[in-house]
């Protein structure tokens, strides 16, 4: 197990980076031009980033990024 200590500013920056990454992946997943394999890869990465974000986000903020993973397979 690894651990990282963040000060308040770093935590806010990390929160911002994760949210922007999740937003970009949601945009990519909704793009009809991408095929199934690419969307599956993006969905796998989305799950990883989402779990990272879940460690620092409030439930209200987290619900915005909840994803029905079956729709992207």
CNS distance restraints for C-alpha pairs under 8 A (distance, minus, plus):
assign (resid   6 and name CA) (resid  10 and name CA) 5.54 0.50 0.50
assign (resid   6 and name CA) (resid  11 and name CA) 5.64 0.50 0.50
assign (resid   7 and name CA) (resid  11 and name CA) 6.12 0.50 0.50
assign (resid   8 and name CA) (resid  12 and name CA) 6.27 0.50 0.50
assign (resid   9 and name CA) (resid  13 and name CA) 6.26 0.50 0.50
assign (resid  10 and name CA) (resid  14 and name CA) 6.02 0.50 0.50
assign (resid  11 and name CA) (resid  15 and name CA) 6.05 0.50 0.50
assign (resid  12 and name CA) (resid  16 and name CA) 6.15 0.50 0.50
assign (resid  13 and name CA) (resid  17 and name CA) 6.21 0.50 0.50
assign (resid  14 and name CA) (resid  18 and name CA) 6.17 0.50 0.50
assign (resid  15 and name CA) (resid  19 and name CA) 6.14 0.50 0.50
assign (resid  15 and name CA) (resid  53 and name CA) 6.93 0.50 0.50
assign (resid  15 and name CA) (resid  56 and name CA) 7.21 0.50 0.50
assign (resid  15 and name CA) (resid  57 and name CA) 7.56 0.50 0.50
assign (resid  16 and name CA) (resid  20 and name CA) 6.17 0.50 0.50
assign (resid  17 and name CA) (resid  21 and name CA) 6.17 0.50 0.50
assign (resid  18 and name CA) (resid  22 and name CA) 6.14 0.50 0.50
assign (resid  18 and name CA) (resid  49 and name CA) 6.78 0.50 0.50
assign (resid  18 and name CA) (resid  50 and name CA) 7.99 0.50 0.50
assign (resid  18 and name CA) (resid  52 and name CA) 7.89 0.50 0.50
assign (resid  18 and name CA) (resid  53 and name CA) 6.23 0.50 0.50
assign (resid  19 and name CA) (resid  23 and name CA) 6.11 0.50 0.50
assign (resid  19 and name CA) (resid  53 and name CA) 7.57 0.50 0.50
assign (resid  20 and name CA) (resid  24 and name CA) 6.18 0.50 0.50
assign (resid  21 and name CA) (resid  25 and name CA) 6.23 0.50 0.50
assign (resid  21 and name CA) (resid  49 and name CA) 7.84 0.50 0.50
assign (resid  22 and name CA) (resid  26 and name CA) 6.14 0.50 0.50
assign (resid  22 and name CA) (resid  46 and name CA) 6.61 0.50 0.50
assign (resid  22 and name CA) (resid  49 and name CA) 7.08 0.50 0.50
assign (resid  22 and name CA) (resid  50 and name CA) 7.22 0.50 0.50
assign (resid  22 and name CA) (resid  65 and name CA) 7.31 0.50 0.50
assign (resid  23 and name CA) (resid  27 and name CA) 6.24 0.50 0.50
assign (resid  24 and name CA) (resid  28 and name CA) 6.23 0.50 0.50
assign (resid  25 and name CA) (resid  29 and name CA) 6.04 0.50 0.50
assign (resid  25 and name CA) (resid  42 and name CA) 6.59 0.50 0.50
assign (resid  25 and name CA) (resid  43 and name CA) 7.90 0.50 0.50
assign (resid  25 and name CA) (resid  46 and name CA) 6.69 0.50 0.50
assign (resid  26 and name CA) (resid  30 and name CA) 6.30 0.50 0.50
assign (resid  27 and name CA) (resid  31 and name CA) 6.50 0.50 0.50
assign (resid  28 and name CA) (resid  34 and name CA) 7.81 0.50 0.50
assign (resid  28 and name CA) (resid  39 and name CA) 7.73 0.50 0.50
assign (resid  28 and name CA) (resid  42 and name CA) 7.85 0.50 0.50
assign (resid  29 and name CA) (resid  34 and name CA) 7.86 0.50 0.50
assign (resid  29 and name CA) (resid  39 and name CA) 5.86 0.50 0.50
assign (resid  29 and name CA) (resid  42 and name CA) 7.15 0.50 0.50
assign (resid  29 and name CA) (resid  43 and name CA) 7.54 0.50 0.50
assign (resid  29 and name CA) (resid  72 and name CA) 6.96 0.50 0.50
assign (resid  34 and name CA) (resid  38 and name CA) 6.41 0.50 0.50
assign (resid  34 and name CA) (resid  39 and name CA) 6.67 0.50 0.50
assign (resid  35 and name CA) (resid  39 and name CA) 6.37 0.50 0.50
assign (resid  36 and name CA) (resid  40 and name CA) 6.02 0.50 0.50
assign (resid  36 and name CA) (resid  72 and name CA) 7.59 0.50 0.50
assign (resid  36 and name CA) (resid  73 and name CA) 6.44 0.50 0.50
assign (resid  37 and name CA) (resid  41 and name CA) 6.31 0.50 0.50
assign (resid  37 and name CA) (resid  73 and name CA) 7.96 0.50 0.50
assign (resid  38 and name CA) (resid  42 and name CA) 6.23 0.50 0.50
assign (resid  39 and name CA) (resid  43 and name CA) 5.99 0.50 0.50
assign (resid  39 and name CA) (resid  72 and name CA) 6.14 0.50 0.50
assign (resid  39 and name CA) (resid  73 and name CA) 6.88 0.50 0.50
assign (resid  40 and name CA) (resid  44 and name CA) 6.24 0.50 0.50
assign (resid  40 and name CA) (resid  72 and name CA) 6.32 0.50 0.50
assign (resid  40 and name CA) (resid  73 and name CA) 5.34 0.50 0.50
assign (resid  41 and name CA) (resid  45 and name CA) 6.35 0.50 0.50
assign (resid  42 and name CA) (resid  46 and name CA) 5.96 0.50 0.50
assign (resid  43 and name CA) (resid  47 and name CA) 6.31 0.50 0.50
assign (resid  43 and name CA) (resid  69 and name CA) 6.89 0.50 0.50
assign (resid  43 and name CA) (resid  72 and name CA) 6.66 0.50 0.50
assign (resid  43 and name CA) (resid  73 and name CA) 7.83 0.50 0.50
assign (resid  44 and name CA) (resid  48 and name CA) 6.71 0.50 0.50
assign (resid  45 and name CA) (resid  49 and name CA) 6.31 0.50 0.50
assign (resid  46 and name CA) (resid  50 and name CA) 5.84 0.50 0.50
assign (resid  47 and name CA) (resid  51 and name CA) 6.18 0.50 0.50
assign (resid  48 and name CA) (resid  52 and name CA) 6.44 0.50 0.50
assign (resid  49 and name CA) (resid  53 and name CA) 6.16 0.50 0.50
assign (resid  50 and name CA) (resid  54 and name CA) 6.01 0.50 0.50
assign (resid  50 and name CA) (resid  65 and name CA) 7.53 0.50 0.50
assign (resid  51 and name CA) (resid  55 and name CA) 6.72 0.50 0.50
assign (resid  52 and name CA) (resid  56 and name CA) 7.52 0.50 0.50
assign (resid  53 and name CA) (resid  57 and name CA) 5.94 0.50 0.50
assign (resid  53 and name CA) (resid  62 and name CA) 7.64 0.50 0.50
assign (resid  54 and name CA) (resid  58 and name CA) 7.62 0.50 0.50
assign (resid  54 and name CA) (resid  62 and name CA) 6.38 0.50 0.50
assign (resid  57 and name CA) (resid  61 and name CA) 6.05 0.50 0.50
assign (resid  57 and name CA) (resid  62 and name CA) 5.95 0.50 0.50
assign (resid  58 and name CA) (resid  62 and name CA) 6.05 0.50 0.50
assign (resid  59 and name CA) (resid  63 and name CA) 6.05 0.50 0.50
assign (resid  60 and name CA) (resid  64 and name CA) 7.10 0.50 0.50
assign (resid  61 and name CA) (resid  65 and name CA) 7.52 0.50 0.50
assign (resid  62 and name CA) (resid  66 and name CA) 6.57 0.50 0.50
assign (resid  68 and name CA) (resid  72 and name CA) 7.75 0.50 0.50
assign (resid  69 and name CA) (resid  73 and name CA) 7.06 0.50 0.50
